[in-house]
């Protein structure tokens, strides 16, 4: 893109699926969030891909993490839903999984991202009522050594290093 009127393809990488959001994670690496797909184009669910783009003529996918069948993430259409915390090499994204299980998962999943791998770090949900439905988590942020997640029900604090639950503060319910 050095010449906007005459762009040139520096390199290409053919993969199934797509990345709707790309985020730099250092050292010539990009983390992609999108959907895995069949050769026919049928979506298989949310996936993360770690790309090495240090040599633009030869981009490579180094690692891939599939979330689950019939899953989606708000990150695919709103980049504000994505959190990457470099000191912990932690990516957090809201995810909804409906894969035929009795209890669908609506929450956030954390992933540790190294220079060559993506590994799930843990899952957070806001199901504080014991019901089978947990509202989706919309945002996450780091304050000190805690990860805070926000849903329509309230705010949860989790330990940043392990994603273990610490406390939940519900929003007041309106009595109209």
Backbone as a ProteinNet text record, in pm:
[ID]
protein_1_A
[PRIMARY]
XXXXXXXXXXXXXXXXXXXXXXXXXXXXXXXXXXXXXXXXXXXXXXXXXXXXXXXXXXXXXXXXXXXXXXXXXXXXXXXXXXXXXXXXXXXXXXXXXXXXXXXXXXXXXXXXXXXXXXXXXXXXXXXXXXXXXXXXXXXXXXXXXXXXXXXXXXXXXXXXXXXXXXXXXXXXXXXX
[TERTIARY]
81.2	0	85.3	216.7	301.9	261.3	199.8	144.9	-5.2	-89.1	-232.6	-301.7	-253.5	-315.5	-267.6	-168	-114.6	-72.6	-170.2	-134.1	-84.3	5.5	61.6	45.8	20.7	11.7	154.1	185.9	320.1	329.1	219.5	215.3	72	47.9	-87.4	-84.4	-196.3	-210.7	-352.9	-369.3	-502.6	-540.9	-656.7	-707.1	-856.6	-910.2	-1054.7	-1102.4	-1217.7	-1270.6	-1215.9	-1230.1	-1184.9	-1154.3	-1078.7	-1055.8	-1125.6	-1225.2	-1298.5	-1225.4	-1137.2	-1061.5	-917.8	-822.6	-680.3	-621	-540.2	-479.9	-331	-244	-99.5	-68.2	12.5	52.3	205	273.3	418.3	498.7	621.7	721.7	671.9	605.2	559.5	444.4	369.4	258.5	125.2	23.2	-113.9	-203.2	-297.7	-397.4	-527.9	-583.3	-708.4	-822.9	-938.8	-1061.2	-1165	-1223	-1322.2	-1391.6	-1418.1	-1490.4	-1410.3	-1409.1	-1358	-1467.7	-1432	-1532.1	-1489.7	-1588.3	-1562.8	-1514.5	-1463.3	-1424.6	-1541.8	-1664.3	-1781.5	-1824.5	-1761.6	-1792.3	-1887.2	-1930.3	-2019.6	-1939.5	-1989.8	-1919.4	-1925.6	-1811.4	-1799.8	-1789	-1777.4	-1766	-1644.3	-1640.7	-1534.9	-1398	-1301.3	-1163.1	-1069.9	-958.3	-849.1	-733.5	-663.5	-546.9	-431.1	-314.1	-192.6	-111.8	-87.9	-16.8	121	219	351.4	354.6	362	366.3	498.5	601	731.5	792.7	761.9	803.3	675.3	642.9	516.1	502.9	613	603	565.8	576.2	544.8	471.1	349.1	275.1	243.6	239.3	213	116.6	31.7	-47.9	31	63.7	144.4	60.4	-59.5	-143.5	-288.6	-377.2	-519.7	-589.2	-689.3	-769.7	-916.1	-984.1	-1126.8	-1205	-1308.5	-1386	-1493.9	-1565.3	-1671.6	-1773.3	-1849.8	-1950.9	-2057.3	-2109.9	-2214	-2180.8	-2060.6	-2017.5	-1996.4	-2005.2	-1981.1	-1923.2	-1863.2	-1806.3	-1840.4	-1874.4	-1903.5	-1782.2	-1663.5	-1541.1	-1549.1	-1624.6	-1633.7	-1695.5	-1773.6	-1833.9	-1813.5	-1747.2	-1719.4	-1585.3	-1482.7	-1348	-1336.8	-1431.7	-1428.3	-1448.3	-1503	-1528	-1400	-1291.9	-1165.6	-1072.7	-1007.4	-904.9	-777.8	-666.5	-534.8	-452.2	-401.1	-322.1	-179.5	-88.8	47.7	128.4	121.6	204.7	174.9	51.4	13.8	3.8	23.1	1.6	-136	-236.6	-371.2	-469	-540.2	-648.8	-779.6	-877	-1007.3	-1114.4	-1208.5	-1316.5	-1447.8	-1557.8	-1688	-1722.4	-1783.1	-1816.3	-1952.2	-2029.9	-2156	-2141.8	-2164.8	-2154	-2288	-2345	-2467.3	-2436.5	-2391.6	-2350.2	-2433.2	-2558.2	-2645.3	-2638.8	-2552.8	-2545.9	-2667.5	-2698.4	-2810.3	-2780.8	-2659.4	-2621.1	-2530.6	-2585.1	-2497.5	-2405.3	-2294.4	-2199.8	-2213.1	-2239.8	-2241.1	-2149	-2033.5	-1938.7	-1818.1	-1704.4	-1578.2	-1477.3	-1390.8	-1283.2	-1151	-1057.1	-923.5	-829.2	-737.1	-637.6	-499.5	-404.1	-263.8	-207	-140	-85.4	65.2	140.4	286	328.9	456.7	504.2	470.7	427.4	398.1	271.7	201.2	85.8	-28.1	-147.3	-266.7	-321.2	-334.3	-388.1	-497	-605.8	-713.5	-665	-690.5	-649	-762.4	-887.3	-1000.1	-1125.2	-1236.8	-1366.5	-1433	-1506.4	-1577.3	-1721.6	-1816.8	-1955.1	-2014.9	-2132.2	-2200.3	-2326.5	-2327.3	-2442.4	-2435.4	-2479.4	-2474.4	-2605.2	-2705.8	-2838.1	-2863.6	-2775.1	-2797.2	-2891.5	-2935	-3021	-2936.7	-3003.2	-2929.6	-2886.5	-2938.8	-2903	-2813.4	-2702.6	-2611.5	-2605.3	-2624.9	-2620	-2477.9	-2469.4	-2338.1	-2257.5	-2129	-2036.9	-2009	-2010.7	-1995.6	-1856.3	-1793.3	-1662.8	-1578.1	-1448.3	-1354.8	-1244.6	-1189.2	-1080	-995.1	-873.3	-779.2	-758.1	-766.8	-733.5	-646.1	-522.2	-429.5	-405.6	-431.6	-411.1	-543.8	-646.4	-778.8	-829.4	-904.2	-977	-1122.9	-1179.9	-1320.5	-1397.5	-1511.5	-1598.7	-1735.1	-1798.8	-1924.2	-2031.3	-2148.8	-2264.8	-2386.4	-2502	-2625.3	-2663	-2609.7	-2640.1	-2552.2	-2426.5	-2336.6	-2191.7	-2102.4	-1958.2	-1895.3	-1805.5	-1735.4	-1586.1	-1523.3	-1377.5	-1322.3	-1218.6	-1150.6	-1001.2	-932	-787.3	-725.2	-640.8	-582.7	-497.3	-423.5	-330.8	-401	-517.1	-583.4	-726.7	-782.1	-920.7	-1020.1	-974.3	-1062.8	-1154.1	-1279.7	-1376.3	-1330.5	-1350.7	-1323.7	-1450.3	-1522.1	-1642.2	-1732.5	-1861.6	-1960.4	-2046.6	-2065.5	-2151.6	-2267.3	-2389	-2502.8	-2550.1	-2605.9	-2670.3	-2808.5	-2854.2	-2989	-3094.7	-3198.8	-3307.5	-3416.7	-3461.6	-3567.1	-3701.3	-3782.1	-3913	-4025.5	-4019.6	-4124.3	-4237.4
-120.1	0	126.2	111.8	230.1	323.3	267.7	348.8	319.4	402.7	375	356.6	420.8	406.9	283.5	215.2	96.1	-7.4	-59.8	-158.1	-287.8	-354.6	-481	-586.3	-709	-819.8	-859.4	-847.7	-884.4	-1033.8	-1095	-1237	-1276.8	-1405.6	-1451.8	-1582.8	-1611	-1732.3	-1780.8	-1901.9	-1956.5	-2045.4	-2012.3	-2085.5	-2103.4	-2199	-2211.5	-2114.5	-2053.1	-1958.7	-1819.3	-1736.2	-1598.3	-1541	-1433	-1353.9	-1220.8	-1192.1	-1066.7	-954.7	-992.1	-893.1	-942.5	-854.2	-884.6	-789.2	-843.6	-761.1	-792.7	-690.1	-716.1	-764.9	-870.5	-923.8	-927.9	-845.1	-829.4	-919.3	-876.8	-956.6	-1013	-927.8	-973.4	-1072.8	-1071.4	-1164.6	-1088.9	-1151.5	-1101.6	-1211.7	-1174	-1267.5	-1237.7	-1336.8	-1320.3	-1385.7	-1319.7	-1374.9	-1378.6	-1495	-1508.3	-1641.4	-1699.9	-1825.5	-1928.1	-2050.5	-2163.5	-2201.6	-2268.2	-2303.7	-2430.4	-2493.2	-2609	-2560.5	-2649.5	-2608.4	-2549.1	-2587.3	-2532.9	-2397.6	-2352.1	-2221.9	-2224.5	-2342.3	-2349.9	-2317.4	-2222.4	-2181.1	-2290.8	-2311.5	-2417.2	-2363.6	-2233.8	-2175.4	-2085	-2015.5	-1917.9	-1984.3	-1917.1	-1964	-1844.8	-1871.8	-1775.5	-1832	-1746.4	-1788	-1694.8	-1753	-1675.2	-1677.3	-1557.7	-1545.1	-1484	-1534.8	-1474.3	-1393.8	-1261.7	-1174.1	-1097.7	-1152.6	-1085.4	-1081.7	-1179.9	-1180.5	-1171.2	-1051.5	-1030.3	-1114	-1159.7	-1242.6	-1386.8	-1423.5	-1561.5	-1562.8	-1509	-1515.5	-1660.6	-1690.4	-1827.2	-1825.7	-1928.9	-1947.9	-2042.5	-1994.8	-2072.4	-2159.2	-2111.1	-2183.8	-2146	-2236.2	-2214	-2271.6	-2200.8	-2249.8	-2239.3	-2353.2	-2355.1	-2351.5	-2268.8	-2250.7	-2356.2	-2386.8	-2485.6	-2466.4	-2571.7	-2567.4	-2463.7	-2405.6	-2303.6	-2196.1	-2145.4	-2039.7	-1910.7	-1802	-1670.5	-1579.9	-1469.9	-1371.7	-1231.8	-1146.1	-1006.2	-938.2	-991.6	-934.9	-932.4	-1026.2	-1034.1	-909.4	-833.9	-712.4	-588.4	-603.2	-487	-507.4	-438	-456.6	-413.7	-334.3	-293.7	-412.4	-521.5	-639.4	-719.3	-688.4	-763.1	-698.1	-780.6	-731.8	-813.1	-742.9	-808.6	-738.5	-815.9	-762.6	-814.2	-732.6	-777.2	-833.1	-773.8	-830.3	-977	-1019.4	-1159.8	-1238.8	-1168.6	-1230	-1297.1	-1221.7	-1273.5	-1202.3	-1279.5	-1227.7	-1275.6	-1185.1	-1219	-1176.2	-1267.1	-1232.1	-1293.4	-1219.1	-1275.7	-1383.4	-1491.6	-1603	-1659	-1693.3	-1765.9	-1898.8	-2009.1	-2141.7	-2213.3	-2250.3	-2330.5	-2452.4	-2558.6	-2675.8	-2799.6	-2778.2	-2890.8	-2939.7	-2881.1	-2920.2	-2866.3	-2926.2	-2878.4	-2738	-2712.5	-2582.7	-2508.9	-2415.4	-2337.4	-2249.1	-2209.1	-2121.1	-1980.7	-1885.6	-1743.8	-1676.5	-1636	-1575.1	-1522	-1527.6	-1484	-1597.3	-1607.4	-1707.1	-1632.1	-1667.3	-1611.3	-1706.8	-1652.7	-1732.5	-1675.1	-1761.9	-1721.5	-1731.6	-1625.4	-1618.3	-1601.1	-1705.3	-1694.6	-1661.8	-1664.5	-1633.7	-1744.3	-1862.3	-1972	-2050.3	-2016.4	-2097.2	-2011.9	-2071.5	-2016	-2126.8	-2099.4	-2197.8	-2134.2	-2207.7	-2155.3	-2141.7	-2024.4	-1996.4	-2019	-2001.6	-2019.7	-1954.3	-1983.4	-1931.3	-1859.9	-1755.8	-1676.4	-1662.6	-1684.7	-1653.3	-1574.4	-1521	-1439.7	-1509.2	-1640	-1715.3	-1724.4	-1619.3	-1612.7	-1659	-1685.9	-1718.5	-1868.2	-1948.9	-2092.1	-2134.2	-2038.7	-2072.3	-2128.7	-2186	-2244.6	-2140.4	-2019.4	-1917.3	-1813.5	-1786.4	-1682	-1576.8	-1449.7	-1347.8	-1335.4	-1294.5	-1278	-1167	-1189.1	-1086.1	-994.1	-864.2	-767.1	-707.4	-683.7	-617.5	-675.2	-654.8	-694.1	-589.2	-573.3	-478.8	-524.9	-477.6	-512	-389.6	-412.4	-310.2	-379.5	-334.4	-398.8	-544.2	-634.3	-778.2	-850.6	-775	-834.1	-810.4	-908.5	-896.2	-872.7	-764.5	-734.3	-761.7	-830.7	-856.9	-795.5	-744.9	-671.8	-739.4	-763.3	-816	-732.8	-769.9	-699.3	-722.1	-827.1	-856.3	-782.1	-753.6	-688.1	-696.8	-685.4	-686.3	-795.5	-872.9	-977.3	-947.4	-967.3	-957.3	-1099.4	-1122.2	-1251.3	-1227.7	-1326.6	-1317.8	-1315.9	-1220.6	-1205.9	-1326.3	-1381.8	-1490.5	-1623.7	-1648.4	-1778.8	-1768.6	-1649.3	-1621.8	-1680.3	-1712.6	-1763.5	-1652.5	-1688.2	-1590.8	-1533.4	-1402	-1337.1	-1277	-1195.5	-1130.7	-1091.4	-1083.7	-1040.1	-931.6	-821.8	-712.6	-700.8	-737.7	-730.6	-586.4	-558	-429.6	-434.5	-321.5	-320.9	-351.9	-423.8	-457.5	-353.7	-297.7	-196	-261.6	-199.4	-251.8	-174.6	-157	-81.4	-170
0	0	0	-25.7	-28.7	-143.3	-247.5	-355.9	-363.8	-299.8	-292	-427.1	-531.3	-662.8	-737.8	-683.8	-749.7	-643.9	-567.3	-463.3	-525	-453.4	-500.4	-390.8	-431.8	-337.7	-300.7	-172.5	-126.1	-98.6	-56	-26.2	1.2	9	36.2	113	178.5	258	238.4	184.2	160.4	277.7	337.6	453.8	441.1	515.1	526	632.8	610.8	708	685.1	790.8	778.3	916.1	917.4	1038.1	1017.3	1101.8	1093.3	1165.9	1260	1335.7	1349.3	1324.5	1340.4	1442.4	1533.8	1638.1	1647.6	1645.2	1659.7	1801.4	1810.7	1941.2	1954.5	1876.4	1889.2	1798.3	1770.5	1699.2	1566	1484.1	1353.3	1360.2	1469.5	1487.1	1489	1428.8	1432.7	1486.8	1572	1621	1549.4	1481.9	1409.8	1484.2	1485.8	1543.8	1432.7	1410.3	1304.6	1311.1	1194.5	1185.1	1105.6	1155.6	1079.3	979.8	870.5	769.6	695.8	633.6	548.6	412.6	328	192.6	112.6	149.8	81	137.8	246.9	304	422.6	468.1	584.8	710.3	788.9	910.3	1015.8	1083.4	1184.2	1326.2	1342.3	1475.4	1488.1	1600.1	1626	1630.3	1571.6	1578.2	1597.3	1661.2	1670.6	1590.2	1520.1	1441.9	1473.7	1492.8	1514.4	1385.7	1331.4	1204.3	1225.7	1150.9	1143.1	1014	1027.2	909.9	904.5	970.4	970.5	831	747.1	606.7	524.6	475.4	405.3	278.9	224.3	104	138	267.9	309.8	444.8	450.4	577.2	611.9	741.1	786.8	903.3	911.5	1032	1121.4	1242.5	1336.3	1429.1	1461.2	1555.6	1532	1573.4	1558.1	1681.3	1732.4	1844.5	1804.5	1801.6	1770.5	1900.7	1905.6	2028.5	2042.5	1938.8	1947.8	1838.4	1813.9	1709.4	1737.3	1633.5	1640.9	1743.9	1737.8	1830.2	1753.9	1828.5	1769.6	1876.7	1831.7	1922.6	1873	1965.7	1933.3	1869.1	1891.4	1833.5	1681	1623.5	1477.3	1415.4	1491.8	1435.8	1523.1	1638.5	1723.8	1793.6	1746.2	1801	1946.9	1997.2	2138.2	2232.2	2181.5	2264.1	2288.9	2217.4	2227.2	2328.6	2409.2	2501.8	2481.1	2464.6	2466.9	2573.2	2669.3	2779.2	2763.9	2706	2675.5	2793.8	2916.1	3023.5	3052.7	3034.5	3058.3	2927.6	2814.1	2682.9	2678.1	2725.6	2742.9	2650.1	2569.9	2486.7	2549	2560	2617	2518.2	2489.6	2399.8	2446.8	2427.9	2460	2357.9	2406.1	2318.2	2357.5	2256.5	2275.8	2203.1	2275.6	2216	2229.8	2116.4	2111.9	2026.5	2089.6	2012.2	2042.7	2082	2109.1	2252.6	2334.1	2474.5	2548.1	2662	2742.9	2793.5	2834.9	2888.8	2791.3	2712.9	2625.1	2708.7	2649.7	2719.3	2663.1	2751.9	2717.4	2817.3	2772.3	2864.9	2791.4	2858.8	2798.9	2812	2713.4	2717.1	2705.5	2793	2788.3	2718.5	2642.2	2569.6	2594.5	2629.1	2635.3	2494.5	2450.8	2315.4	2326.1	2288.6	2286.2	2143.2	2116.6	1981.3	1881.5	1931.6	1839	1871.7	1982.6	2023.8	2079.3	2073.5	2138.5	2227.9	2357	2450.7	2535.6	2555.3	2639.3	2782.6	2843	2980.5	3079.5	3034.6	3123.2	3069.3	3138.7	3097.2	3214	3181.1	3281.2	3234.7	3327.3	3295.2	3410.6	3388.7	3489.3	3540.1	3539.1	3587.8	3739.3	3806.1	3952.3	4015.8	3932.8	3987	3993.4	3935.5	3931.7	3820	3737.4	3625.2	3512.3	3412.6	3300.7	3198.7	3208.1	3110.7	3175.4	3111.9	3156.6	3046	3080	2974.4	2919.3	2796.3	2735.1	2799.4	2809.4	2856.7	2739	2763.6	2655.3	2647	2762.2	2765.2	2877	2864.2	2969.6	2977.9	3097.3	3117.1	3234.7	3238.6	3344.6	3432.2	3564.1	3663.1	3766.5	3777.3	3871.2	3832.6	3925.8	3902.3	3880.5	3840.1	3820.7	3678.4	3630.9	3505.8	3543.2	3492.2	3515.8	3387.7	3400.5	3287	3316.1	3210.8	3221.7	3137.5	3199	3126.6	3165.1	3114.2	3150.5	3296.6	3359.3	3499.7	3598.8	3560.6	3654.4	3611.4	3710.5	3686.7	3772.9	3711.7	3785.7	3785.5	3901.8	3913.5	3916.1	3837.7	3833.2	3849	3902	3914.5	3775.6	3747.3	3614.2	3575.3	3668.3	3635.1	3608.1	3672.3	3657	3604.1	3600	3563.1	3662.8	3784.1	3888.8	3938.2	3966.9	4017	4150.1	4166.7	4295.2	4354.3	4275.6	4328.6	4212.9	4242.6	4144.1	4208.7	4136.2	4183.8	4085.1	4128.9	4036	4018.9	3902.9	3881.5	3947.9	4001.4	4061.8	3955.5	3997.8	3908.1	3925.3	3814.5	3817.1	3849	3932.6	3972	3902.5	3771.3	3702.3	3660.1
[MASK]
++++++++++++++++++++++++++++++++++++++++++++++++++++++++++++++++++++++++++++++++++++++++++++++++++++++++++++++++++++++++++++++++++++++++++++++++++++++++++++++++++++++++++++++++

